[in-house]
Amino acid sequence: MFTGLITAVGEVTAVSTTEAGRELVIAAPYEGLTLGESIACSGVCLTVRDFAPGQFTVGAVVTTLDRTHIGDWTVGTRLNLERAMALGDRLGGHIVQGHVDGVGIVERAERREDAWILDVRVPDDIDELLVPRGSIAVDGVSLTVVELPAANLMRLSIIEHTMRHTTLGSLRAGSRVHLEGDILAKHLKRLAAPLLKS
């Protein structure tokens, strides 16, 4: 379980194919890592397979690769990182599982006075979960949907702090991002489905 509040920006330093799938070594400033712990890497919950001072290793299996764009990650790719929350931590963002629902495409990225505005094209199943001022995780970052200007399009406003402490400031038109819909919206959609059919 995560909050969508990024605690570090890491960098992929090695990529290989192993029995664990696509294996990635990620440089990060974390201390006290343990084998088997979960770290959200640009929104994808991955398990620590190995670690050394200043780095950790994770693997992504085929089902994860099918749902994400981890296959695009190469040496030098920068990643938003968040370690799993501990009981008693503040929930400053929203409940994020690190289970990516799909990949979105940035259609517009531009500065508007003191904000960085992103328009992101989203798949149908994520579009159904969005509401203005609702929550969405984009590359692991807890964000608020500003508005829904068109079908399958959401508008986000990125504050200066988020720009400085995540990779979102480097997004441009055409960038691919991991999307995770709000877990409460997903459950409500599932529960309401039989009622909407009748």
C-alpha positions as CSV (number, residue, x, y, z in Angstrom):
1,M,0.0,0.0,0.0
2,F,1.3,3.4,-1.0
3,T,0.1,7.1,-0.7
4,G,1.3,8.5,-4.0
5,L,3.7,10.8,-2.3
6,I,7.1,10.3,-3.9
7,T,10.1,9.9,-1.6
8,A,12.9,9.7,-4.1
9,V,13.7,9.8,-7.8
10,G,15.8,6.9,-8.9
11,E,17.5,5.9,-12.1
12,V,17.8,2.6,-13.9
13,T,21.4,1.6,-14.1
14,A,21.2,-1.9,-15.6
15,V,18.6,-3.9,-17.5
16,S,18.7,-7.6,-18.2
17,T,16.5,-10.7,-18.8
18,T,16.6,-13.3,-16.1
19,E,14.4,-16.0,-14.6
20,A,12.6,-13.2,-12.8
21,G,11.6,-11.5,-16.1
22,R,12.9,-8.1,-17.0
23,E,15.4,-7.3,-14.2
24,L,16.2,-3.7,-13.4
25,V,18.9,-2.3,-11.1
26,I,17.8,1.1,-9.8
27,A,20.0,3.6,-8.1
28,A,18.2,5.1,-5.1
29,P,19.1,6.8,-1.8
30,Y,17.2,4.3,0.4
31,E,18.7,2.7,3.5
32,G,17.4,-0.2,5.5
33,L,15.9,-2.1,2.6
34,T,14.9,-5.7,3.1
35,L,14.5,-8.6,0.6
36,G,10.9,-9.0,-0.5
37,E,9.8,-5.5,0.4
38,S,7.6,-3.5,-2.1
39,I,8.7,-0.3,-3.8
40,A,6.5,1.6,-6.2
41,C,8.6,2.4,-9.3
42,S,6.8,5.1,-11.3
43,G,3.5,3.6,-10.0
44,V,4.3,-0.1,-10.4
45,C,4.6,-2.1,-7.2
46,L,7.8,-4.2,-7.6
47,T,9.5,-6.5,-5.2
48,V,13.1,-6.0,-4.0
49,R,15.1,-9.1,-5.1
50,D,18.5,-7.8,-4.1
51,F,20.1,-4.6,-2.8
52,A,23.4,-3.0,-2.1
53,P,24.4,0.5,-0.9
54,G,22.7,3.1,-3.1
55,Q,20.8,0.6,-5.3
56,F,18.2,-2.2,-5.4
57,T,17.1,-4.8,-7.9
58,V,13.6,-5.7,-9.0
59,G,12.0,-7.9,-11.7
60,A,9.0,-7.5,-13.8
61,V,7.2,-10.6,-15.1
62,V,5.3,-10.8,-18.4
63,T,1.9,-9.9,-16.9
64,T,3.4,-6.7,-15.5
65,L,5.1,-5.9,-18.8
66,D,1.8,-6.4,-20.6
67,R,0.0,-3.8,-18.5
68,T,2.8,-1.2,-18.2
69,H,5.5,0.4,-20.3
70,I,8.4,-1.0,-18.3
71,G,9.5,-2.6,-21.5
72,D,10.5,1.0,-22.6
73,W,12.8,1.5,-19.6
74,T,16.5,1.6,-20.4
75,V,19.6,2.6,-18.6
76,G,19.2,6.3,-17.6
77,T,15.4,6.2,-17.2
78,R,14.4,8.2,-14.2
79,L,11.7,6.8,-11.9
80,N,9.4,8.1,-9.2
81,L,10.0,5.9,-6.1
82,E,7.9,5.3,-3.0
83,R,8.5,2.6,-0.3
84,A,5.4,0.9,1.1
85,M,3.8,2.8,3.9
86,A,4.0,1.5,7.5
87,L,1.1,1.4,9.9
88,G,0.8,4.7,11.6
89,D,2.2,6.7,8.6
90,R,0.3,9.8,7.5
91,L,-1.8,9.2,4.4
92,G,-1.0,12.5,2.7
93,G,-2.0,11.5,-0.8
94,H,-4.6,8.8,-1.4
95,I,-4.7,5.0,-1.2
96,V,-2.5,3.7,-4.0
97,Q,-1.8,0.0,-4.6
98,G,0.9,0.1,-7.2
99,H,-1.4,-1.9,-9.5
100,V,-1.3,-0.1,-12.8
101,D,-4.7,-0.1,-14.6
102,G,-3.3,1.2,-17.9
103,V,-1.1,3.5,-19.8
104,G,-2.0,7.1,-20.7
105,I,-0.5,9.4,-23.4
106,V,0.3,13.0,-22.6
107,E,-1.4,15.2,-25.3
108,R,-0.4,18.6,-23.9
109,A,2.2,19.7,-21.4
110,E,2.6,23.5,-20.9
111,R,3.1,26.0,-18.2
112,R,0.2,28.2,-17.1
113,E,1.5,30.9,-14.7
114,D,2.7,29.0,-11.6
115,A,1.4,25.5,-12.7
116,W,2.4,22.8,-15.1
117,I,-0.8,21.7,-17.0
118,L,-1.0,18.2,-18.4
119,D,-3.7,16.8,-20.6
120,V,-3.6,13.0,-20.6
121,R,-5.5,10.7,-23.0
122,V,-6.8,7.7,-20.9
123,P,-8.2,4.3,-21.8
124,D,-12.0,3.7,-21.5
125,D,-11.9,1.7,-18.3
126,I,-10.0,4.5,-16.5
127,D,-12.1,7.3,-18.0
128,E,-15.1,5.7,-16.3
129,L,-13.5,6.1,-12.9
130,L,-12.7,9.8,-13.2
131,V,-14.5,12.7,-11.6
132,P,-13.4,16.4,-11.4
133,R,-11.4,16.9,-8.2
134,G,-11.1,13.1,-7.8
135,S,-7.9,11.2,-7.3
136,I,-5.7,9.5,-9.9
137,A,-2.1,8.1,-9.6
138,V,0.1,9.1,-12.6
139,D,3.5,7.4,-12.6
140,G,2.9,6.7,-8.9
141,V,2.2,10.4,-8.0
142,S,-1.1,11.1,-6.2
143,L,-2.8,13.8,-8.2
144,T,-6.2,15.6,-8.4
145,V,-8.2,15.6,-11.7
146,V,-8.8,19.3,-12.4
147,E,-11.3,18.7,-15.1
148,L,-12.5,16.4,-17.9
149,P,-12.4,18.5,-21.0
150,A,-13.4,15.7,-23.4
151,A,-14.1,12.0,-23.4
152,N,-11.0,10.0,-22.4
153,L,-9.1,13.1,-21.6
154,M,-8.2,14.4,-18.1
155,R,-6.5,17.7,-17.2
156,L,-4.0,17.8,-14.3
157,S,-2.3,20.8,-12.7
158,I,1.1,20.0,-11.2
159,I,2.4,22.2,-8.4
160,E,5.9,23.5,-8.1
161,H,6.9,21.0,-5.2
162,T,5.8,18.0,-7.3
163,M,7.7,19.4,-10.3
164,R,10.9,19.5,-8.2
165,H,10.5,16.2,-6.5
166,T,9.2,13.9,-9.2
167,T,9.7,13.1,-12.9
168,L,6.4,14.8,-14.0
169,G,8.1,18.0,-15.0
170,S,9.9,16.2,-17.7
171,L,6.8,15.0,-19.4
172,R,6.0,16.2,-22.9
173,A,3.4,15.5,-25.6
174,G,3.7,11.9,-26.5
175,S,5.1,10.7,-23.1
176,R,3.6,7.5,-21.8
177,V,2.5,7.4,-18.2
178,H,1.3,4.7,-15.8
179,L,-2.3,5.2,-14.5
180,E,-4.0,3.8,-11.5
181,G,-7.6,4.7,-10.8
182,D,-8.9,5.3,-7.4
183,I,-9.5,2.0,-5.6
184,L,-12.8,3.3,-4.1
185,A,-14.1,4.2,-7.5
186,K,-13.2,0.8,-8.8
187,H,-15.1,-1.0,-6.1
188,L,-18.1,1.3,-6.5
189,K,-18.1,0.6,-10.3
190,R,-18.0,-3.1,-9.7
191,L,-20.8,-3.0,-7.1
192,A,-23.0,-0.8,-9.2
193,A,-22.6,-2.8,-12.4
194,P,-25.5,-5.3,-11.7
195,L,-27.8,-2.4,-10.9
196,L,-27.0,-0.5,-14.1
197,K,-27.8,-3.6,-16.2
198,S,-31.4,-3.8,-14.9
